[in-house]
Amino acid sequence: MTGFILFGGILAVLLATIIWAAIRSGEDTGASLGPAERRDAAIEALRDLELEYRTGKLHEDEYQATRARLERAAIDARNAAAGNAAAREPAKAPAPQPPQSAAAPRPCPECDVSLTGDEAFCPTCGIDLAPHP
């Protein structure tokens, strides 16, 4: 009888340890990633999203909503990685940009895929398309 109680106690401790370890492993939410790693993860997610859309796994509305969210995350991470230099420097008036025709696609400088002009990142290779000062 004492053996069963001892065995039950050891089993309970072992089970509690396993459950505690499983709960602790789920605590990492990505907050420990630095800005560069978050940017890289968002760009990789954009590439995966593009592949899933092209293979027909996503509908247009899901694709556009997820793409906008991932691009915003990548832009925020890029700005954080740059040390948010714009916040430290006095604000300057933006230089006038020549008007771009929305109908004229431009090629990606890295992979030469045709772009519409409103992308912040290339959907194929993930290169940052934003102009840098």
N, C-alpha and C positions, 0 to 999 in steps of 0.2 A: 504494500500500500504506500509506503514512504517513497518507493521508487517511482510510482506513478505521479505522485505530487512533485517530486524533484524533476522528473521528465517534463511535466506540464509547465512548471516554472521556467525551465530552460527554454522550452518551446515558446512561451509567452514573451520572454525577453528577446529571443531571436526574431520573432514576428514583429515586435515593436521596433526593433532596430531596422528591419527591412522597410517597414512603413515609413519611419522617420527619414531614412535615406532617400526613398522615392519622393517624399514631399520636398525635401531640401533640393533635389536635383531640378525641380520645376521652378525654383526661385529665380534663375537667371533669365532676365527678360531682354537682354541685349543692351541694357543701360551701361554695362561695363565696356562696351565697344567704344573706341575713339571715333572722332569725326571721319577720319579717312576710311576706317573699316565700315562705318555706317554708310558712307557714300558708295564704297565698293559693293556692299551688300545690296543697296538699292539699285545700282546699275546692273548687277547680276540678276536681280528680280525683274528688271525691265526686259532684259534679254529673254528670260524664261517666259515672261508674259507675251512678248512678241511671237515667240515660237508657238505657244499655246493658241494664240489668236490665229496665226497663219495656218495651223493644222485643224482649225475648226472647233477647238475645245471651248472657246469663249464666244459669247455673243458680243456684238458691237458695243452695246451700252455698258456691259461689264468691263470690256476691254478699255473703253475710254475713261471710265471712272477709276479703275485701278491704275491705269497709266498716269492719270493726273496726280493721284495720291503718291505714287512711287517717284514721279518726277519732282514733286514738291519735297519729298523726303531727301532725295539726292541733292537737290539745290540747297536745302537747309544744311545738310551735312557738308557740302562743298564750302558753303559760306563759313561754317564753324571751323572747318579745317584751315581755311585761309586766315583764321584768327579774327574774322569779322573786321577787317581793316577799314571798311567803310564807317564803322561805328567809332573808330578811334580817330579818323581824320575828319577835318571839317567838310561839310557837304559842299560839293561843287555842282554847278549846273551841268547837266549832261550835254555832251557835244552833239550837235545836230547830226542826225543820221540821214543818209539819202533814202528816199522812199523806195521800198522794195515791192515789186509786183507779187501779189499773192498767187498769181497763176503760174509764175515761172519757178519751177522746182530747181533746187540747187543740189549738187552732189555732196556727199559726206567727204570731208578731206581725208579721212582714214580708209574707208572701205568703198567709197564711190557709189553708195546706194543713193537713189533719188530721194530728196527731202522736200517737204512742203514749205519749210521756212519757219514754222511755229514750234519746232521741237527744241527742247533744251539739251537733249541727249540723243545721239543716233540710236534708233530702235534696233539696229543690227549689231553694231560693234560697241555701243555704249559710250563713245567718246563725248566729252563735254563740248557742246556747240556754242555755249554762251561766249560773247566777246569778253576778253579780259583786258583791263586797263594797263 
